[in-house]
Amino acid sequence: MSTVQSSNVSSWRILKFGGSSVTQASHWQIIRQRIAETLDAGFCVVVVVSALRGITDLLEAQLEAETRQPAETVHAEVAKRHRDLLVTLGLPADTLDRPLGELRQRLDAVAASAALPLQAELLAMGEMLSSRLGAIWLAKQNLPIQWLDSREVLICPDDPRRSPRAAYLSAQCPAQPDPKLRHRLSLQGAAMIMPGFAAANSRGETVVLGRGGSDTSATTLAALLEADRVEISSDVPGLFSADPRRIPAARLLKMVSYREAQELAAMGARALHPRSLLPVHQQRIPLWLRQTDRPDIEGTRITPEARDHGAQVKAIVQRKNITLVSMEGIDMWQQVGFLADAFAEFKALGLSVDQVSTSESNVTLTLDPGANLADQGTLEALQRRLERHCKVEIRADCATVSLVGLGIRTILHRLGPALEVFEQRRIFQVSQAANDLNLTFVVEARHADRLVQQLHQQVIPGGVGGDSVFGPTWEQLFRRETGQAPRRRWWQDKREQLLALVDGRDCAYVYDLACVRAAARRLRELKGVDRVLYSMKANPHPAILEALIEEGLGIECVSLPEAHHALAAVSKLQEVDLLLTPNFASRAEFFAARDAGLRLTVDNSYILEHWGADLAGCEIFLRLDPGSGLGHHKMVRTAGSHAKFGVPLGEIERIRRLSEAHDIRITGLHAHTGSGILHPDNWHRTLATLGEAARELPDVRVINLGGGLGVPDRHDELPLDLTALDAGLIQLRRELVRPVEIWIEPGRYLVSEAGVLLARVNQTKGKGEVRYVGIATGMNSLIRPALYGAWHEIVNLSRLHEPGDHVYNVVGPICETGDILGLDRLLPQCHEGDVMLIANTGAYGAVMGSRYNLREPAGEVVI
């Protein structure tokens, strides 16, 4: 039982629980616990509850004759659901018989009359029932809880500007502090439960607050009481950087400003309704969003302090079913009153305009479906009316894609590379919000999902947390619910062998060939892929090349020296097993490769234009630029106008003419968008793009989708979903213009996890609050953190089973400030001679090493 300090505690907290929270009996135990914790913390508390899930929708359907069911049918369904919950909670099934009787009266009244006061009384019944149920059950749990009628505290004054329907069914309450109410409730008790959604007008009639009304009830009451904070608990843990149902990599937003939250809510964020933010924004009351059954997730905090984080894109959102209206005419230039006349036509049809952009001869605007019921008949009427004034085009198949965050204008220069995703898409309108909170593009609806995914990957930082804005991804938060445990790495099982290998050494790369072979076999099992090539630039170690050739893979190389190395290292390897994909190679290298019988990839029209005569009779692959690149860092994105690779899609016709003129057959198409990609959709898009290009090149019989298959850098991240990748490729193959072979050419996927870098601790240091652990090698062996900002897991292998209770910066011995291998790593206390392990270093590690400072890079050992 909770102990209440006094009945006149002056500080209040408002706890609001949504329909999913109050529908399950187990959640009521959580509600009881939250009330007790709040009381024990010294606060008075008001619990605001929604109706049981689905009840309000059921009652709302009774308002229209077309959807109305017999009153006895609806009453029986509502009664059954509440009685079932009562029994599960251990209460008598007849506990709510009196309010359920009131419900039947309200149902009969609405069936007989469409009067708005009767409709409001019916709609309020869902919350009346759930709050009465909660008050009875919580009181039996020895909590000092009382039922509070929301109609006694939320009073909505008459507003002549609002329609009668809005006044009853979408009412608005003032949210100014009310010291008298605060004092009265403090005397009444320390804990209360109140129905959300319902309020009263100045005549004492029941009114309801419209969609999101229960959230608005909670925030309005918080403003009246000048509450310490509001907590809204539902079936989602808060706001995310994108819709997690479409993008599992969407990250939880740990802290946002009121204005950002308002913008996200207005654009469709599920976690709260935009109206509910106004009261707490005006009074600067913190609002916390949490998930009822996951108290371990901190959720989203909407606070005044969030402005301190400065300009940053917080989320990528979309709205579909957008109607675009374009009005054009040279005679509108400097015509006084044109916009007034045009907008009068929208007003006459009851249409609300969303975004507007203007020029001397064009006005383009959008209609938001959330604010308009624009059926085809309405749009046809709109077109007829507007054609009195100008030429009109209406498109009803659009969507908006928006980047949301504070200070968008100040970071436009940083967003430039990310906006390349629009390079191959038609943009109908670009709008930069006057409040500097969003940059919005109106595009074809069919492209919206892909654009959001691409923008999210390029603009939103990856990772698992570590800052005050972005938290874990949806996948990381809910993996437990899918039964997926964090992966165990091979080096955990071979710890003793690794420690023995480094005995007598300061540092070494160690490669596990069993891990390499396992990765190769996973790819060979893909039914949608005909051939797998290893991109050997990732790691050209002879033992790795030999193992992969034995597993049935071919080799993709980017230089003639790489090809010579592979042929010398593996006796079984033949020239036909190689694909050479050079970039800006010399004429001499290109033709030496031709003479050696290597299959060549061309990625520049210059080669065909200037060297084409020397390639007569040859078969080549053509590397295309699909228009935008992806990857964990801008320096690994290999497509888009700012990347040097590939032929633009717009040059295909020119390439075709040049190849025909020189008797060159283009038998393969190739594209590679970047590295470290963990979303299967990337290769699906590439196949769709290259498949379209193949229509114009009749000799193509191979489509090479490139590499870039990502590897999770953190042990609790999900790997690339190969099943989804394969399913998508199989489906898309059926849609190609003719049968072709599908190739892929991964590098890092095959070898990254197989390699670790071991290095002994040389020294430790403390400078104020910052602690350093210096190891025997640094950027001379592993340059990826300095070059790409790459994140590698780092553990103290000597003390692998000790808890991490010290935060270190892990650095090397190179005379450069950037010689940092890992920042802010939680490790056990490190000592001279300990062996540190840096994971996922099998790719682009030793091969990119140097003798900078004349320090030898780490040697390589194969197990």
Number of C-alpha atoms within 10 A of each C-alpha: 10 15 13 20 14 15 15 17 19 18 16 24 25 27 25 28 28 22 22 18 25 24 19 15 16 13 16 19 14 16 22 17 14 17 25 19 14 19 24 15 12 18 25 28 25 27 28 28 31 32 28 23 17 13 19 18 12 19 22 15 15 21 23 12 10 8 10 16 18 11 18 12 10 20 20 12 13 20 22 13 14 21 20 14 19 21 14 14 17 10 16 12 17 13 16 18 12 10 15 21 12 13 26 17 15 20 24 16 17 22 19 10 11 13 12 19 18 22 26 28 23 27 30 25 23 29 24 23 23 23 27 20 21 24 20 17 20 19 14 12 13 11 21 19 23 20 19 21 18 21 21 11 19 23 23 24 15 15 12 8 8 13 10 15 14 17 24 26 24 19 25 27 20 14 21 16 17 14 12 11 15 20 14 11 22 21 13 14 19 25 26 23 25 29 30 33 33 30 28 23 20 10 10 12 16 25 31 30 27 20 15 17 23 29 30 27 29 29 33 26 29 28 25 22 25 23 25 18 20 27 22 28 28 22 17 17 27 26 30 30 26 27 22 16 9 12 20 16 27 28 31 28 25 25 27 26 21 25 21 22 26 22 18 30 19 15 20 16 21 15 23 22 21 20 19 21 22 18 23 27 20 12 18 19 22 21 23 21 23 25 22 24 17 17 13 11 17 16 24 27 25 29 21 17 14 19 16 9 13 11 16 18 23 30 26 28 27 22 18 20 17 22 21 25 22 20 22 21 14 12 12 19 13 10 10 9 10 15 13 9 13 18 15 15 17 16 11 10 15 14 21 18 16 14 18 16 14 13 10 13 14 18 18 19 21 24 22 23 17 13 12 13 14 19 10 10 9 14 19 13 12 20 19 13 18 21 14 11 17 20 14 20 14 17 15 19 14 22 25 28 26 24 26 25 24 23 17 22 16 12 13 11 9 11 15 10 18 19 17 19 21 17 13 13 13 12 14 17 18 17 15 17 14 9 12 15 25 27 21 20 21 26 24 20 18 12 15 21 16 15 20 24 21 24 23 25 23 22 19 19 15 18 17 17 16 10 10 12 18 24 26 22 24 21 19 19 18 14 16 11 9 8 8 12 13 14 13 10 13 14 20 11 10 11 15 12 11 20 16 10 15 18 11 7 14 18 25 24 23 23 25 20 18 13 17 23 19 14 18 24 15 11 19 17 12 18 12 19 19 16 18 24 25 28 25 26 19 22 24 21 19 14 15 22 24 18 17 23 20 14 15 14 22 23 28 26 24 17 17 19 12 17 22 14 15 24 18 12 17 17 10 11 18 14 16 11 17 22 22 22 21 18 15 13 12 10 10 9 14 21 16 13 18 16 9 12 13 21 19 21 23 24 24 20 20 13 17 22 15 10 15 19 16 14 18 16 13 17 18 20 23 26 26 27 27 28 25 23 26 26 21 21 18 17 14 17 24 25 25 24 17 15 18 14 22 26 22 18 17 12 12 18 13 11 21 17 12 19 24 12 14 18 16 20 20 24 19 25 27 25 27 27 28 24 26 21 22 21 22 20 17 22 24 21 17 23 25 17 17 23 21 13 18 24 13 12 18 14 13 23 16 20 25 26 25 25 25 27 25 23 21 19 19 18 14 16 20 19 16 18 11 17 12 14 18 20 15 18 23 17 12 16 20 10 11 16 12 13 12 17 15 21 21 25 26 26 26 27 28 30 28 26 24 28 28 27 26 29 27 25 24 18 16 18 12 10 7 6 7 11 16 21 21 24 25 23 27 28 27 23 27 26 22 19 18 17 12 13 15 14 19 19 16 21 20 23 22 19 17 16 10 12 11 15 11 13 18 24 19 22 23 26 18 18 11 11 9 15 20 22 26 20 14 14 17 15 19 19 16 20 16 13 15 18 28 26 27 22 23 25 26 26 24 22 24 25 15 17 19 17 11 13 11 9 14 13 23 25 15 15 15 13 12
